[in-house]
Amino acid sequence: MNTKFSLAYLTTKDLSPDEAVRVAAETGYDMVGFRLLPAGTEAPFPILTDPKVQQRTIAALRETGIQLADIEIVRVNDTFDLARFDQFLTVGAELGAKHVLVAGDDLDRNRLIENYGRFCRRAAEFGMTADLEPMPWTAVRHIRDAIEVTEAVNCTNAAILVDALHYDRSESSLEDLRAIKPERINYIQVCDAPQIENPTLEQLIHNARGERFLPGDGEIDIASMLRALPRDKVISIEIPRTAEEATISAKDRASQALIRTKELIASL
């Protein structure tokens, strides 16, 4: 089986998009992921609005043969406005994006399903899937929530993004993973992390955005998680190591992450 590996945005978040593409190519990845819209307190991302950044990125993708797997991040919340994401989808399509990472942030489940379905249908017009990522601090906390929402919208491009960190720290089980229809999974995010008893919201978000471990350096049972999921999916390697950015180059961090992840996949 020829597994494809994607360099997720957070792993080398200190690089510009075109630099990330070239690092991905130099270290052996097949794909990359970009963040176009802020997930938290980040500044606006130039790739969304700056034609020069877009052109450099498109050139790097063409020259290297690296594909763009996913773009981030759409939040379906109580103030969701579908029209706000037209530029995001347009730029993503120009870059060749295949998937959109979606967070469910609306506690009104019926409204969340309605708006997520509207986004799915709009993303389909651009040839993209809408991959809902359950995270324990959002309204879609665990795998069961994600299954409920994606099944309710009745859209073929509605999908579930399983992230090892969020899976491990939510009320999700291997049985929940096996309950996901294979066609509802496009890519899987891999990382490791330390075990934390009763983590606070601040700890959950801090680890997710800036402090994850290479596979094998933490306590997540990634192997069992992957065995419960389809084997023909893209593996997105999302391992931010913010504290090490000053001492380990982005290229070396990307390479280390890929080597460890390939070792994990081979062990299955």
C-alpha positions as CSV (number, residue, x, y, z in Angstrom):
1,M,0.0,0.0,0.0
2,N,1.4,3.4,-1.0
3,T,0.4,5.7,1.8
4,K,0.5,9.4,1.0
5,F,1.8,11.8,3.7
6,S,0.9,15.4,4.1
7,L,2.9,18.1,5.9
8,A,0.2,19.8,8.1
9,Y,0.4,23.6,8.6
10,L,1.1,23.5,12.3
11,T,4.2,21.3,11.9
12,T,6.2,24.0,10.1
13,K,4.0,27.0,11.0
14,D,7.0,29.3,11.0
15,L,7.4,28.9,7.2
16,S,5.6,30.8,4.4
17,P,3.4,28.6,2.3
18,D,5.8,28.4,-0.6
19,E,8.7,27.5,1.8
20,A,6.5,24.8,3.3
21,V,5.9,23.3,-0.1
22,R,9.6,23.2,-0.9
23,V,10.5,21.7,2.5
24,A,7.8,19.1,2.0
25,A,9.3,18.2,-1.3
26,E,12.9,18.1,0.0
27,T,11.9,15.8,3.0
28,G,9.8,13.3,1.1
29,Y,6.1,14.3,1.7
30,D,3.5,14.0,-1.0
31,M,1.2,16.8,0.1
32,V,0.9,19.9,2.3
33,G,-1.8,21.7,4.3
34,F,-2.3,25.5,4.5
35,R,-4.0,27.7,7.0
36,L,-5.8,30.6,5.3
37,L,-8.1,31.7,8.2
38,P,-7.0,32.1,11.8
39,A,-7.8,29.4,14.3
40,G,-7.2,31.5,17.3
41,T,-5.4,34.8,17.8
42,E,-3.1,34.7,14.8
43,A,-2.8,37.6,12.5
44,P,-4.5,37.4,9.1
45,F,-2.7,35.1,6.7
46,P,-1.3,36.8,3.6
47,I,-1.9,33.9,1.3
48,L,-5.7,34.7,1.5
49,T,-5.3,38.2,0.2
50,D,-1.8,38.8,-1.3
51,P,-1.6,37.8,-5.0
52,K,2.2,37.7,-4.8
53,V,2.2,35.1,-2.0
54,Q,-0.4,33.1,-4.0
55,Q,1.7,33.2,-7.1
56,R,4.8,32.1,-5.3
57,T,2.9,29.2,-3.7
58,I,1.3,28.1,-7.0
59,A,4.8,28.2,-8.6
60,A,6.3,26.1,-5.8
61,L,3.4,23.5,-6.0
62,R,3.9,23.2,-9.8
63,E,7.7,23.0,-9.7
64,T,7.8,20.3,-6.9
65,G,4.7,18.3,-7.8
66,I,3.5,18.6,-4.2
67,Q,-0.3,18.6,-3.9
68,L,-2.4,20.7,-1.5
69,A,-4.4,18.4,0.7
70,D,-6.4,20.7,2.9
71,I,-7.0,24.3,3.9
72,E,-8.0,25.6,7.3
73,I,-10.1,26.7,9.1
74,V,-13.9,27.2,8.8
75,R,-15.8,27.7,12.0
76,V,-19.5,26.9,11.9
77,N,-20.7,29.0,14.9
78,D,-23.8,30.9,16.0
79,T,-22.8,33.9,13.7
80,F,-22.0,31.7,10.7
81,D,-22.3,33.6,7.4
82,L,-21.7,31.4,4.3
83,A,-20.8,34.4,2.1
84,R,-17.8,35.2,4.2
85,F,-16.0,32.0,2.9
86,D,-16.3,32.7,-0.8
87,Q,-12.8,34.2,-1.0
88,F,-11.4,31.4,1.1
89,L,-12.9,28.8,-1.2
90,T,-11.9,30.6,-4.3
91,V,-8.3,30.9,-3.3
92,G,-8.3,27.3,-2.1
93,A,-9.5,26.1,-5.4
94,E,-6.9,28.2,-7.3
95,L,-4.2,26.5,-5.1
96,G,-5.7,23.0,-5.8
97,A,-7.1,22.2,-2.3
98,K,-9.0,19.0,-1.9
99,H,-10.4,19.3,1.6
100,V,-11.5,22.0,4.1
101,L,-11.0,21.6,7.8
102,V,-14.2,22.5,9.6
103,A,-14.8,23.1,13.4
104,G,-18.3,22.9,14.8
105,D,-18.7,25.7,17.3
106,D,-22.5,26.1,17.6
107,L,-24.2,24.6,20.6
108,D,-27.5,24.7,18.8
109,R,-27.2,21.3,17.1
110,N,-30.0,21.8,14.6
111,R,-28.6,25.2,13.5
112,L,-25.1,23.6,13.3
113,I,-26.3,20.8,11.1
114,E,-28.2,23.3,8.8
115,N,-25.2,25.6,8.4
116,Y,-22.7,22.8,8.1
117,G,-24.8,21.3,5.3
118,R,-24.9,24.7,3.6
119,F,-21.2,24.9,3.7
120,C,-20.8,21.3,2.4
121,R,-22.9,22.2,-0.6
122,R,-21.0,25.4,-1.3
123,A,-17.6,23.6,-0.9
124,A,-18.8,21.0,-3.4
125,E,-19.2,23.7,-6.0
126,F,-15.4,24.2,-5.7
127,G,-14.6,20.5,-5.8
128,M,-13.8,20.2,-2.1
129,T,-14.9,18.1,0.9
130,A,-15.9,19.6,4.3
131,D,-14.0,17.6,6.9
132,L,-15.5,18.1,10.4
133,E,-12.9,17.7,13.1
134,P,-14.2,16.8,16.6
135,M,-12.3,18.6,19.3
136,P,-13.1,18.4,23.0
137,W,-13.5,22.1,23.5
138,T,-16.0,22.6,20.6
139,A,-19.7,21.8,20.1
140,V,-18.6,18.7,18.2
141,R,-16.7,17.2,21.1
142,H,-16.1,13.6,20.0
143,I,-16.4,11.1,17.2
144,R,-20.1,10.3,18.0
145,D,-21.0,14.0,17.6
146,A,-19.2,14.1,14.3
147,I,-21.0,11.0,13.0
148,E,-24.3,12.5,13.9
149,V,-23.7,15.8,12.2
150,T,-22.1,14.4,9.0
151,E,-24.9,11.9,8.6
152,A,-27.6,14.4,9.2
153,V,-26.6,16.8,6.3
154,N,-26.9,14.1,3.6
155,C,-24.0,15.5,1.6
156,T,-21.6,13.2,-0.1
157,N,-18.7,15.5,0.6
158,A,-19.4,15.7,4.3
159,A,-16.5,14.0,6.1
160,I,-14.8,13.4,9.5
161,L,-11.3,14.4,10.3
162,V,-9.8,12.2,13.1
163,D,-6.9,13.8,14.9
164,A,-5.0,11.6,17.3
165,L,-4.7,14.2,20.0
166,H,-8.4,15.1,20.0
167,Y,-9.4,11.5,19.8
168,D,-7.2,10.6,22.8
169,R,-8.5,13.5,24.9
170,S,-12.2,13.2,24.1
171,E,-14.8,10.7,25.1
172,S,-14.2,8.6,21.9
173,S,-13.5,4.9,21.6
174,L,-12.1,2.5,19.1
175,E,-15.7,1.3,18.5
176,D,-16.6,4.9,17.6
177,L,-13.8,5.0,15.0
178,R,-15.0,1.7,13.5
179,A,-18.5,3.2,13.2
180,I,-17.3,5.9,10.8
181,K,-18.2,5.0,7.2
182,P,-14.9,4.7,5.2
183,E,-16.2,7.1,2.6
184,R,-16.5,9.7,5.4
185,I,-12.8,9.8,6.0
186,N,-10.4,11.6,3.6
187,Y,-7.3,12.2,5.8
188,I,-6.2,11.4,9.3
189,Q,-4.0,13.6,11.5
190,V,-1.2,11.9,13.4
191,C,0.8,13.1,16.4
192,D,1.7,12.0,20.0
193,A,1.3,13.8,23.3
194,P,1.9,13.4,27.0
195,Q,-0.8,11.9,29.2
196,I,-2.6,14.6,31.3
197,E,-5.2,13.8,33.9
198,N,-8.2,16.0,33.6
199,P,-6.6,18.6,31.4
200,T,-7.9,22.2,31.6
201,L,-9.2,24.0,28.5
202,E,-6.0,26.0,28.4
203,Q,-3.9,22.8,28.4
204,L,-6.0,21.3,25.7
205,I,-5.6,24.2,23.4
206,H,-1.9,24.8,24.2
207,N,-1.0,21.2,23.4
208,A,-3.1,21.2,20.3
209,R,-1.6,24.4,18.8
210,G,1.9,24.4,20.0
211,E,3.2,21.3,21.9
212,R,2.8,17.9,20.4
213,F,5.2,15.0,20.4
214,L,6.7,12.8,17.6
215,P,5.0,9.3,17.4
216,G,6.5,7.1,20.1
217,D,7.5,10.0,22.4
218,G,4.1,10.2,24.2
219,E,1.3,8.1,25.6
220,I,-1.3,8.1,22.8
221,D,-2.1,4.6,21.4
222,I,-1.8,5.8,17.8
223,A,-1.3,2.3,16.4
224,S,-4.7,1.1,17.8
225,M,-6.3,4.2,16.5
226,L,-4.9,3.7,13.0
227,R,-5.8,0.0,13.0
228,A,-9.5,1.0,13.6
229,L,-9.5,3.3,10.6
230,P,-9.3,2.6,6.8
231,R,-5.7,2.1,5.6
232,D,-6.0,3.9,2.3
233,K,-6.3,7.4,3.6
234,V,-3.8,10.4,3.5
235,I,-1.8,10.7,6.7
236,S,-1.5,14.4,7.7
237,I,1.4,14.9,10.1
238,E,0.4,17.6,12.5
239,I,3.2,18.0,15.2
240,P,3.7,21.6,16.3
241,R,6.8,21.9,18.5
242,T,6.9,25.6,19.2
243,A,9.5,25.5,21.9
244,E,12.0,23.8,19.5
245,E,11.5,26.2,16.6
246,A,14.5,28.3,17.8
247,T,16.9,25.3,17.9
248,I,15.6,22.8,15.3
249,S,15.0,24.0,11.7
250,A,11.6,23.6,10.1
251,K,13.2,21.2,7.6
252,D,14.6,19.0,10.3
253,R,11.3,19.1,12.2
254,A,9.4,18.1,9.1
255,S,11.9,15.3,8.4
256,Q,11.9,13.9,11.9
257,A,8.1,13.9,11.9
258,L,7.9,12.0,8.6
259,I,10.5,9.4,9.6
260,R,8.8,8.7,12.9
261,T,5.3,8.5,11.3
262,K,6.5,6.2,8.5
263,E,8.1,3.9,11.1
264,L,4.7,3.8,12.9
265,I,2.8,3.0,9.7
266,A,5.3,0.3,8.8
267,S,4.9,-1.3,12.3
268,L,1.1,-1.8,11.6
